[in-house]
Amino acid sequence: MGMTNKQFQGIIRLILMQVDNVLKVVKDNTELQELRDVLQSMLEDGD
């Protein structure tokens, strides 16, 4: 059984929220910032 687009976007939003929470504590982590950018672009591409 596959995942719907809405379910996929929900998972991406959940991960993005957690990455944002970590970035509030560890502001200078470039790898996390790059991950955040990729996740955000995945959401924007899906709309």
Buried (B, 14 or more C-beta within 10 A) or exposed (E): EEEEEEEBBEEBEEBBEEBEEEBEEEEEBEEBBEBBEEBBEBEEEEE
